[in-house]
Amino acid sequence: MKTLRKLLYAEVLLAVLAVILTLSGLFFFFDLVDELNAVNSLASMGYTVAKALLYVCLMAPSHLYEIMPIGVLIGSIFVMTRMAQSSEFTILRTSGLGPWQALRILMMLGLFFVLVTFGIGDYLAPLADRFSQTFKTHAQAEISLGKTGAWIKDKQAQSSYSVNVAAFENNSTLKGIRIFELDKQGHIVALMQASSGRFGPGQSWTLEDVSRTEFADLGTLEARALNTHHAQLHWPTQISAEMVASALLRPDRMGTIDLFQYVRHLNANGQAAQKYEIQFWKKVFYPLSCLVMVILALPFGYMHFRSSSTAPMVFFGVMAGISFVLLNNLIGDLGYLQAWEPWFTAALPGLIYSIISLATFGWLVARQ
């Protein structure tokens, strides 16, 4: 049995590695073409081809995380189909390899892919994304956050604050800051506008060129506004650089722990967190899809192929992998619109494919 495990593991690992390298190369090529266009527009800022290559390399871990389940599925189907075609798997079965033993062996390999995917998605990809964002920011001078900017809420003992940031410069300096201070009844108390700001010292922001407007007796005939100006002002807040980065980064590019902490921050401040909760559970369940893909590939070892029928099965594997990604995105959006439970929304695609693969596997075994 030990020799059998080595044989299957070596075959599947080599096939999966070849598929992943091929798909990663395609993503690298497409990203490089896009960045070469950016080189022309940012050449005056010193954005060269070498820097574009480095930026594309920093994006590779995120693409690797996205294609891992598809690569595992295609590589596993290729190995199982080839072994069934050459009667190797039939010989293994007649030598005592039972269906549940085969399932257990492949599930152990699937768990290895789960750990690799989790490590890439939770540590390597977020770290590379932060570096790539910082690197691109230096080339572009600043990241514009659109017309509305990024909004973050901070609830303190006596007041709550709604913070708007227009741009993020060099991953450390905030531009175009507006801070709305609200009382416990939700009435606006003051408005601070700063041209720029930075984090620290401690749990505070250092704001530059600050205009502060305090409102009193709003809604009455004695309503008034008091305007003051400060060259520099320290504003105490619990909003950290990580929280601002979380508001700027795509949720699927964040680590599981970062997502969990950001969801807690949103819930504590009474903000809608469902989108981030769904993404959190997706980060939990997505590595497990590699296990589902391995199980889905196992029934191909119990099929009978002609010498020329391997390619259609590999093509089917490609289509199945693409359909899984599409279903995962579709159910995620549908769950957000229908307000489904986040954990159920994230787990449903893997559950559907697990049922299909196990049902197919059981039916083929029953026919033998």
Secondary structure, 3 states (H helix, E strand, C coil): CHHHHHHHHHHHHHHHHHHHHHHHHHHHHHHHHHHHHHHHHCHHHCCCHHHHHHHHHHHHHHHHHHHHHHHHHHHHHHHHHHHHHCCHHHHHHHCCCCHHHHHHHHHHHHHHHHHHHHHHHHHHHHHHHHHHHHHHHHHHCCEECCCCCEEEEEECCCCEEEEEEEEEECCCEEEEEEEEEECCCCCEEEEEEEEEEEECCCCEEEEEEEEEEEEECCCCCCCEEEEEEEEEEEEECCCCHHHHHHHHCCHHHCCHHHHHHHHHHHHHCCCCCHHHHHHHHHHHHHHHHHHHHHHHHHHHHHCCCCCCCHHHHHHHHHHHHHHHHHHHHHHHHHHHHHCCCHHHHHHHHHHHHHHHHHHHHHHHHHHC
